[in-house]
Amino acid sequence: MLDPIPRSVSEMTAQEEEHERNNFSPFTEYIDHSKHDPEKVVEVSPNGRYAKLNSVLGKGAYKIVYKSIDREEGYEVAWNCFQTTKQEYAELSQEVEILKRVRHPNIINFHDCWYSNNTEFIFITELMTSGTLREYIRKLQTPNLKVIKRWCRQILKGLIYLHSYDPPIIHRDIKCDNIFINGAHGEVKIGDMGTAKMKIGKKYTVIGTPEFMAPEMYEEKGYSEKVDIYAFGMCLLEMVTGDYPYNECKNAAQIYKKVTQGLKPECLSRIIDPEVLNLIQHCLAPENERYSAQEAIDDAFLGVEPEVVLLSTNEAKNHLTLQVVVKGMDKLSVKFEFNADTDTAEEVVNEMIEEDVLPQKYQRIITHDINRILRELAGTGDKKDSAGLTPSSPMLYTNGHSIINGISHLTLDNGSGSPHSFIRSTSNLYRKTSNADWATTEEEIPFKEYSMDAPIEDLVNDTAMAYHRGPDKANEWLAKLKNQDIMTIGDLKDLQDSDWAGFDLTVFASRALRNRLFGKRPNILTRSSSNGVSDDGNL
Ligand SMILES: Nc1ncnc2c1ncn2[C@@H]1O[C@H](COP(=O)(O)OP(=O)(O)OP(=O)(O)O)[C@@H](O)[C@H]1O
């Protein structure tokens, strides 16, 4: 027998549950500890696959949910007991077949079901480990917007999936109590699909939870899948304010009155973030103006935030290769080198924005992210950055020198599969802090024919100078080539295109070296002479 596992607050053994239901006092009878063992199997499914354990996960208005084991797969699952008549069960059969086919990472899986003891519809679903979103919101005491955005995207992905059925599957009871969390991975799934019905023509059944019901659900004129978006808007309202919508109302009649008069919950007036407010308003709008699930997920508030990733760094942690990755609609990948001795995150980001490499809207978040990486590398704690999100860059000093510095080039993949390179060619900052002998314009380093036995240093140094890269960059390229036993111009000329891909050089370095090697003048389009940034996408 396994040791009893710790029980969550909402867990109760089946026997305790029975006591509660029958109003027995647990003190009036002899306590048999085996009865209280939450791992004890108390029932087995007709096919023998699922074993119901002596452990209640929770109780709702309609059902009791027990922990269970899928003996075939070895998973823990949820055993849901729903009191109903055989007639009602028979009527559910069509829906059950549909539920079995619903498979989406943000919808709780429905595995199996049967009718038991002439009283209970039993169905087995995926088990969620961290309770409902509502419990979680209470625990986190108004979670931050980043967490909320992540939850919203997942809920909407689930709704997009359900609504994409023909006819759409309408959940009809979306609320934070019906959205479940797997805390370890921050996974969010829509549950309680028992109330979902297929929209075949217009439905007239009023089901759901008054606070989350769209006005058209009260009017017996039929409704569409947009009722789920209205309910989602109320969930978002609860997530950001921590308040149950319409908690100013004492009963369902008061809620009904407000909803049908178009009066919104009082807590809506407490939202100050214009983006959140805008999204909620689009979700609570009249049915014909209301967002679809797809429109809601595309809303600016939920736009996918870019991430800055540290790809590599040297031992001194001052030469970094970073990459900005933007997923979703703005799909974008910009790889750039960052010299921690010569530039600031702010300058680099502003430059990329001026050059249209990055959209302006990401300025704050990317600056913040670069500064975060720099802080982590410097081992400095939680200081504020100048993007205002966390500590400001002037605080980032090591031995009196700023550690947030220098971009030398960028490569941009715009999602089309053809990467572009961007060079910051004449940065004052770079010239001031670097070897002043290095050339400042490409023209100053004339093209020449290299002899086959000339050392690769000749080509690499010329190329670096032509593109305003410092000696460090030239040495880095040299090391990468020499690591592969490339010593002479002849060695380089013998290479196939595919060999270059294996050198771990950036797209820019590889193209710049090859252009110079084969005497091909790069077609540099200077986009802005004021800041000296050039687009060498046509290298
Ligand atoms: N898949 C699951 N995994 C883990 N716990 C669950 C799961 N489904 C339900 N529970 C637990 O059981 C409780 C009751 O479930 P639920 O709220 O779905 O019941 P209900 O009677 O259909 O709901 P309602 O009262 O909202 O109409 C939940 O609050 C939750 O604690």
The ligand as a MOL file (V3000), in Angstrom:
LIG
                    3D

  0  0  0     0  0            999 V3000
M  V30 BEGIN CTAB
M  V30 COUNTS 31 33 0 0 0
M  V30 BEGIN ATOM
M  V30 1 N -10.4160 17.9520 -13.8730 0
M  V30 2 C -10.3180 18.2880 -12.6080 0
M  V30 3 N -9.1340 18.1740 -11.9750 0
M  V30 4 C -9.0380 18.5170 -10.6650 0
M  V30 5 N -10.0580 19.0090 -9.9350 0
M  V30 6 C -11.2580 19.1450 -10.5190 0
M  V30 7 C -11.4500 18.8070 -11.8800 0
M  V30 8 N -12.7380 19.0630 -12.2000 0
M  V30 9 C -13.3130 19.5600 -11.0940 0
M  V30 10 N -12.4410 19.5910 -10.0710 0
M  V30 11 C -12.7040 20.0450 -8.7000 0
M  V30 12 O -14.0550 19.7880 -8.4110 0
M  V30 13 C -14.7640 20.9930 -8.1290 0
M  V30 14 C -16.1500 20.8910 -8.6920 0
M  V30 15 O -16.1020 20.8370 -10.1050 0
M  V30 16 P -17.0310 21.7850 -10.9680 0
M  V30 17 O -16.9120 23.1760 -10.4540 0
M  V30 18 O -16.7050 21.5540 -12.3840 0
M  V30 19 O -18.4560 21.2090 -10.6020 0
M  V30 20 P -19.8620 21.6440 -11.1730 0
M  V30 21 O -20.8870 21.1310 -10.2310 0
M  V30 22 O -19.9900 21.2420 -12.5960 0
M  V30 23 O -19.6350 23.1710 -11.1790 0
M  V30 24 P -20.4890 24.4520 -10.9720 0
M  V30 25 O -20.8900 24.4610 -9.5430 0
M  V30 26 O -19.4460 25.4840 -11.3040 0
M  V30 27 O -21.5900 24.3950 -11.9550 0
M  V30 28 C -13.9370 22.1010 -8.7280 0
M  V30 29 O -14.1100 23.2930 -8.0540 0
M  V30 30 C -12.5270 21.5430 -8.5590 0
M  V30 31 O -12.0510 21.8280 -7.2640 0
M  V30 END ATOM
M  V30 BEGIN BOND
M  V30 1 1 1 2
M  V30 2 1 2 3
M  V30 3 2 2 7
M  V30 4 2 3 4
M  V30 5 1 4 5
M  V30 6 2 5 6
M  V30 7 1 6 7
M  V30 8 1 6 10
M  V30 9 1 7 8
M  V30 10 2 8 9
M  V30 11 1 9 10
M  V30 12 1 10 11
M  V30 13 1 11 12
M  V30 14 1 11 30
M  V30 15 1 12 13
M  V30 16 1 13 14
M  V30 17 1 13 28
M  V30 18 1 14 15
M  V30 19 1 15 16
M  V30 20 2 16 17
M  V30 21 1 16 18
M  V30 22 1 16 19
M  V30 23 1 19 20
M  V30 24 2 20 21
M  V30 25 1 20 22
M  V30 26 1 20 23
M  V30 27 1 23 24
M  V30 28 2 24 25
M  V30 29 1 24 26
M  V30 30 1 24 27
M  V30 31 1 28 29
M  V30 32 1 28 30
M  V30 33 1 30 31
M  V30 END BOND
M  V30 END CTAB
M  END
